[in-house]
Amino acid sequence: MKICVGVFFGGKSTEHEISCISANQALHAINAEKYDVLPIYISRDNEFYIGDELFDLANYADILKDPGAHLSKVTLYKDGNTVKVRPVKGLFKKEIQIDVAFPIVHGTNVEDGSLAGYLQMLDLPYTSCDVLGGALGQDKAAMKDIFKAQEIPMVDYFVIYNADFEENYSDYFAKAKEIGFPLIAKPANLGSSIGIEVIKTQKEFKEKISECLRYDFKVVVERMIKDLMEVNISLIGGSEEVRCSAIEEVTNGFLDFDKKYQPGGAKGSKKLGNKAGVKNAASKGMASTIRKVPADLSDEKRNEIQQIAIKAFRALNSFGCVRIDFMIDKETDKVYCNEINTIPGSLAFYLWKEEGVSFDEECDILIRNALNRYARRSRKTYAFDTNILDNYKKK
């Protein structure tokens, strides 16, 4: 009997559709001869749906408008030592047992530890970071504070809070001037380059910070490196063992949301959204970004990035497949750790392919790691036999 893998995606997030693209790629990559694959779509209303239509991205434009018209709504429940998926409607409710969850979600309300907490409450093995790792990876302000405590190299930064931006504006503006323009401003809890602003002059500061605060309660402001080399690395593993992928250089500069994901936004991404192009997961998603793999780096610089990446991975309590983004200042040759993406778009399969790991092999590693982590956790003690409540019995 094959292991049933539930691939969870979507959710109440600004990166909802990006999650659908990444998940669809994985749905076709997971080895169907070894695993039963069940796509589980989470609507923007946080309702769960299943259906064969989820295997083809060409159906998604209609699905997202009205999931209930195309898919079967389901609930998940714990049945002894198993977790089952049960249709909400229907006379004969065929239940499906899932053995491991494969979350491919991006952004707040899902990737930030919310979904991990739900899966852990169900006692279901899952392939991604746990609650702590997901939360730290999503909140750029908390992430950078952890990096700072661990002496992981970063560019100068500070955090602006929506609650006191107007009241303490002069203090924030003074910090900005101290770091020096131009600056990069990022909503603390968003990804996929949503809400990022480049602040080139002092005059733009208030306007662009206010724009960032439309998306979040906290904004990270950091020094912009004028002449940089952007490199990314993926890692797979957990607390005991970590493996590094090839390192890529992103060669088309800063990509906003449209350039990353919209049709024709970046060279090579024109198939995105084309029904003929997306069928059977043909859409490349983030893999369409113009990149050089492997990056043109010395062995010394490559080793430096790998060691910083492993340190950051462990500092944030990471697990599964992540991508960590770095910046190299071309003037000083100094390496700066930028941020972690705890469930990267396309699961960074293009970086592992360079290391001789195919996409289906990558998925297999993540599933096996999830099952091994679950087995280790199951051996821990989480309850004690006590008689405390006996004192509250009726006399």
N, C-alpha and C positions, 0 to 999 in steps of 0.2 A: 504493500500500500504506500502510495507516494505521500510525501509531506505536503500539506496545503499551505500555501503562502498567501496571506492577505495583503495586497498592495494598497495602502491607504494614501489618498491624495485629495487635493482641493482644500476645503476649509474656509473659515471666516477670516480671510487674509487679503491684503492688497496684492499678494503674489499668487492668488488662486489659480489663474490661468497658466502661469509659469509652472506651477506644480503639476497641472494636467499634462503639459508637454513632457516634463521630466519623467513622470510616472509612465506615460505611454511608451516611452523609449524602453524603460525597464520591463514593462509587461511583455514586450517582444524579445527581450534579451534573456530573461530567466529561462533556464533549460526546462522545456515542457515535458521532456522525457523523464526528468528526475523529480519535478515538482508539479503539483496542481496549482495553477495561478488564478487567484480570485481578485479582480479589481474591486475596490471598495471606495466609491466616490463620496466625499463629504461635501455637501452643498454649502452655500454661503449662510444657510440657516442652521448649520451643524446637524443636518440629518444625513443618515447613511443610506446609500443606494448601491445596488449591484445590477449587472446586466451585460450581455455579450456586446452591446453597442459600445461599451467603454474601451474595447480593444482598437477602435478606429477613430482617430482624431477628427476625421471628416464629419463625425456625428456630433461633435462637441458644441458647435455653435447653437444647435437646437437643444441639446441636453441642458446647457447652462441656463437657457431661458426658462425651461420648465422640466426639471428632472423627473418629476412624477409622471409625466406624460410618456416618457421613454424608458424609464428604469423601474425596478422594484425597490420600494423602501424597505429597509431591514433594521433590526435591532441586534445588538450583540449582548450575549449573556453568558455567565459562567455556569457550567453544568458539571459539578464535581471537579475533576481535574482537567476538564476541557473547556474550551470557549467555542460557542456556536453562534452562527449567524441565522436569524430567523426572519422570514418575511413578515411584514406587518399585516398585509392583507392576503386573502386567498383561502379557499376552503381547505386545500391540502397544502399545508405549510412545510415545504421541504427544507429541512435545516442542513446547514453546511458547517462542519467542524473545521476551524482553522488552527494550525499548529504553530505558526510564527507570523508576526506582523512585520511588514516591510514599509515603514512610513517614508513617503517621498513627498514631503510637505515643505512649504517655504513660508516664513514670516510669522507674524504674531498670531496668537490663538491656536497655533498648531505646532510649529517648529520650536517654539519658545519653551518647550517642556510640558505644555498643556496636553498634547496627545500622548506623550510618553507617560505622564501621570495616569491617564485613563487606562492605557494598556497595562501598566504595572498593577493598577487596582484589579484588573481582570486576571492578573497572574499569567499574562501571555508574553512569551518571549518576543523581543522586538530588536530591530537591527540598528537603531539610532541611539543618540545620546540619551541619558536618563534626564530626569527633571532638572537637576542642577546644571548639568552640562548644556542642556538645551537653553535654559534661562540665561546663563552666562554668555553663551554664544550669540544670543539674539540681542542682548542689551549692550550696545557698543560702549556705553559709559562704564558699566560694571566690568566689562571685558578689559577695558584699558586700565582700570584701577587694579585689576588682578595682574595684568602685564607689568604695571609699574612696580607692584609689590615684589614681583618675581625678577625684576631687573631685566625684563625683555625689552630690547631697544624699540622705541617708538618716536615719532615726531612730536614736537611740543603740542599740547592740546589743553582744552578746558571744556567744562560742561555748562550749558545754559539751561536753566529751569524755567518752564513756562510760568510758574506761580509767582516768580519775582523778577521777570525780565524787565517790565516797565519800571518797577520800584528801584531795581539795582542796575539800571541800564548803563549808567556812567562807569560802574565797576567792570561790567562785562566789556564795555567798549575799550576801557583801559587795558584789559587783558589782551584784547584783539590787537591793539596797537603795539603792545609789548612783544607779542609773537611776530607781528609784521604781516602786511598784506603782500600777495593774495592769500586767501584762506579757503579751506573747504569746510562746509557745514553739512552735517548729516543728521537726520532724525535718528535717535538712538536705537529704535526698535524696528526699523524697516530694512529691507534688502532690495536686490535687483536694481540698485541705483535710483530707487524711488525717493523723490524729495531732496536729492542732493543738490546743493547750490555752490557755485564758485563765486566767492566774494573778492572782486578785484580791487575795489577801492573802499576807503572809509565811508564814502557817501552811500554805498550799497549795503552797508552792514545791517542796519535796522530792518530795511525792507526784506532782505533775503533771509535773515534769521526769523522774521515773522512768518515768512512763507514756509520755512521748515517746521515751525511750531504748529502749523495747520495739521501736521501728520503725527505729532508725538508731543509728549509732555517734557521731553529732554532732547537737547540738540548737542552733538559733539562738534566742537570747532577745533580745527587743527591747521598747522602750518602746511601750506601747499609747496611741494618741491617743484621748482620751476623746470628743472631738467632731470627727469627721472626715467628709470627703467622699471617697468612693472612686471614682476614675476610671481607666479603662483605655483603652489605645490599641493598635492593631495596626500593624505595619510589614511591608512586603514589600520584599525586595531582597537586596543583598549588599554587598561592600566598595566597589563603585564607585557604586551608585545605591540610594537608599532612599526609599520612598514611605510616607507616613503616612495612616492611615485617619481616619474620624471618631472623636471621643472620646466614650465613654459614661460615664454615672454609674450605678453600681450602687446602687439605692435601697432594698434590703431588708436592708442591714447584713451582718454576718458570716455567711457560709454555710458550714456544715460539710458533710461528704460527703453525708449523707442529704438535706439540704435542696437540694443541687445536683442530685443524680442519682436519688434514689429516687422512686417513684411518689407524687405528691401532696406531695413534700417542699417544693416552692416553688410559689406560685401560678402556674398556667399549665403545670405539668409533669406533670399527672395522666395524660397519655397515655403517658408513659414506662413501658414494660413491658406495655402493652396491645396484644395481637396485632393488633387492628384498627387501632390507632393507629400502630404502628411499621412496618407494611408500607410498602414503597417509601420508606423513610427519613422517615416522617412525624414520628418522635420529634424533638423540638427540642433535646435535650441542654442544653448551657449557654445556648443561645439562649432558653431558657424563663425564665432569671433575670429578675427585675423590674429593668428598667433604663430610663434616659432617654437616648435617642440623637437628636440630639447632646446632650451635657451642657451645662448652663447655665453657660457660662464666658465671660469677657471675651475679646476677641481677644488681648490681652496675655498672659493666663493660658494660653490655648490654644497660643500660640506658644512660651511657656516650656516647657510640657509636651512639645511636639513636639521642641524642641531638645535637651532632656534625654534624651528617648527615643532620638533618633538617636545621641547620644553613647554611651548605654548599649548600644545595638545594636552599634555598632562596637567598643566596648571589649571585648565578650564574643565577638567574632569570629562574629557571627550571620549567618544566611543563611535564605532562604525566607520563610515567614510566621511571625511571632512575635506575642505579645501582651505588653505591658509594663504592669504595674499600678502605679498611683500613689495616694498619699494626700495630701489637702490638709487641714491643720489649720485648722479654721474660726476658731479663736481668733486665730491669727497670720497666716493666709492663706499659710502657707509650704507649698511643694510638696516631697514626699518620694518618691523612687523606691523602690518596694517590691521587686519582683522581675520576672524575665522568665519567660515560658512559651514555650519554643522550638517546640513544636508545640501550639498552643492548642486546646482543645475546640471542635468545630464549625469549626475553622480561622478563627474569628472572622468568619465570612461576613456576619453581621448588621452589623458595623462597616463592611465594604467596600460592602455594599448601599447604605448611607447616602451613600457617595461615588459612587454610580452604577456600581459594579462588581458584576455579578451573580456568583453562586457559580461558575457554569461558566467565566466570564471569569477569576475569581480562580485557579481550578485551571489554566486555560490559561497564565496568566502564570507560575505556579510551575513548570510543566513546561518552558516555553520558557527560563526562567532557569536551570533545572537543565542543560538541554542546552547553553546558552551557557557556563556555568561549566565544564562538562566539556570543551568545545572549547578554552577558554582554558588549562585545566590540561594538555591534551594537547600544547600547544605548548611546555610547559616541559621542561627536561632533568632526567631522574631517573636516568640511568645514563651511565657513561663507559666507553669502550673502553680497557681496561688489560691488561697481561700479568702481573699480580702472581702469579696462580696457576701461571704457567709455571715459576716457581721451585720448585714442589712436584712437578714431573713426576719419574717414576722415572728414575734415571740408568742 
